[in-house]
Amino acid sequence: MPYTKRKRRSSRRIVLSIVATFVSIIFAIPIVVAVLTSFKSNSQVFTTSSLSLPHGINLSSYWQVLTEGGFGHFLLNSLIVAGIGSAVQVVAATMAGYALARLPFPGRSAVFWLVLVTLMLPPQLLVIALFLLVARVPFAGGNGLLSGGGTGLLNSYPGLIAPYLISGLSVFLMRQFFLGLPEELADSGRVDGCSEGTLFVRIFVPLIRPAVWVVLLLGFQSAWLDLLWPLLVANTPSLYTVQVGLTTFQQEYTAEWPLIMASAIISSIPVVIIFFFAQRRLEKGLAFTGFK
Amino acid sequence: MTSPLLSSGRPHAARAQDPAVPAPGRRRLGLDAGKRRAGLKFVAPALVLLIILDVAPILTELFYSFTKFSLLKPAHLVGFAEYEALFSDPVFWHSVLRTFYFAGVLVVVGIAVSLGVAVLLTQTIIGTTFYRIVIFLPQTVSYAAGALIWVWLFNPTSGPINTLISSLGGPSIGWLSSPGIAMPSLLIVSLWRDTGYYMLVFLAALANVPTELYEAAHLDGAGSIRTFREVVLPSIRPAMLFVLLTWTLGALQMFTQAYVMTNGGPGNATLSVVLDIYKEGFQDLSLGYASAESFVVFLFCLVLSLVYVRWFRTRID
């Protein structure tokens, strides 16, 4: 009965398509409503339905968010903090991952256990101690060598970036990726007289490039999203990251929904652009990461 | 199937060199010494950063948890006094329970939804790329921005959701103002924001399930539910552990949604532990107390992670 079977299959396909469309609509609606609201005037928001189209595309909220709100500067701060943090993190993690997987050195298992413990350390639970340590950095912000009393690196870019410079998870993931590569690759290089540094840069790093991208994106994303740390460390608007900017903006413009929606959308645009360009790499990388 | 995520500290077996390549003893010794030096050099930057930014803080926190300390006065040792205060504080236990409630529901419902969507998008239907992009889209919105969007959607008087409900003749719902509903509302936001990423992880894992396994199950006459339970689930176990661990630890650290949407209210209904730590430490300036609280929650997380890993290992054997 090939005919009925085909028919059953195509009706199954239709049901699945309807379910997928329904799920996608649910996920899309909040963003659609936010975009539509951001184009309206404040009075339109309360007189028209939230799914109705605005009268033309009114960009004044976006303009106000960028000029009065200072979001251009907040975005730049976030890009600096998350960019530097994730770049240092991925370089340090790739090198350490390589050493932990491929280079026997004294104390290697101790270092690996340290990585495993830090992997399970939730960063938000370290903020108090990090805050106290950052405030005590010697010779910064009015501190002496050991005498605190000053503000250390609080309210500075280095202080803002510090927690994102390393993550146990990145080191652990990089080690696992390097373990998956055959050792013979290195042997031929060693016989040719390459140094360990050359082998690493020329042979191994290119092979695990998809994984490097995943670790870079994860590091960037976690630094970009963080609200708690910059809330504690950045005390002047010139150092606010975009997440801090969003919360202060909300308190300042309560119930001005077009402005608040515009601020939420502007804050997401850089990440949309990053994912747009990195999407292929991310999927390739996730496929590579050994979820087999 | 061995997975990188589950194989723990496998000692790196010193491999014999390719017999085809003559390696005189001296030269090999030189190579090993070179490897050792390189290893130390390669691991040094990450090790120094981990010690400064993870080990030092956790030890500092442990130290301050035994002190009474506000930023205004110097710390002095009080033994276990802050722990005693913590354990007898109903607000602390309340916030722990609320946080576990949040994490438990988010992870269970979240895994069901993201795995369900991932399986759905591996079926032969038209437009899977489009669906995937749409469901991933909230992932580009930060927690703070997503929370703001939903504060508007949940707005009791003029927000889209209540407007829709009232146009259908329903009652006005206090999404963020009634104690029983506020936490489910935060769960909806988090689920909306997080699902896309874990869907991608599951999609990557599903793509790696060998097709022969499906064929074998088909030949055995297994239906789709049995195939899912006996072929798919065991094959994606490493991804499952990854998702379970990262999502649970992430949910236990929930701060932004509660800070932006409810500030822990109404009446502490959405007070997560991290929000409580923030309030104790930086609003009430009880840093010793907040350190003790952080350390206790850290131990909860550690135990939970170990239980997960253990549980998955035994189930693999």
Interface residues (C-beta under 8 A of the other chain):
Chain A: R13 L16 S17 V19 A20 T21 V23 S24 F27 A28 P30 I31 V33 A34 T37 V45 F46 S49 S50 L51 V88 V91 A92 A93 M95 A96 Y98 A99 L100 A101 R102 L103 P104 F105 P106 R108 S109 V111 F112 W113 L114 V115 L116 T118 M120 L121 P122 P123 Q124 L125 L126 V127 I128 A129 L130 L132 L133 A162 P163 L165 I166 G168 V171 Q176 F177 L179 G180 E183 E184 D187 R190 V191 S195 E196 G197 F200 W224 L225 L227 L228 L232 V242 Q243 L246 T247 Q250 W257 I260 M261 S263 A264 I265 S267 S268 V271 V272 F275 L282 E283 L286 A287 T289 G290 F291 K292
Chain B: M1 S3 P4 L5 S7 S8 G9 R10 P11 H12 A14 R15 Q17 D18 V21 L31 D32 G34 K35 R36 R37 A38 G39 L40 F42 V43 P45 A46 L47 L49 L50 L53 D54 V55 A56 P57 I58 T60 E61 Y64 V117 L120 L121 Q123 T124 I125 I126 G127 T128 F130 Y131 V134 I135 F136 L137 P138 Q139 T140 V141 S142 Y143 A144 A145 G146 L148 I149 W150 V151 W152 L153 N155 S158 G159 P160 T163 W192 T195 G196 L200 V201 L203 A204 A205 A207 N208 S235 I236 P238 A239 F242 L249 L252 Q253 F255 T256 Y259 V260 V274 I277 Y278 G281 F282 L287 A290 S291 S294 F295 V297 F298 C301 L302 S305 L306
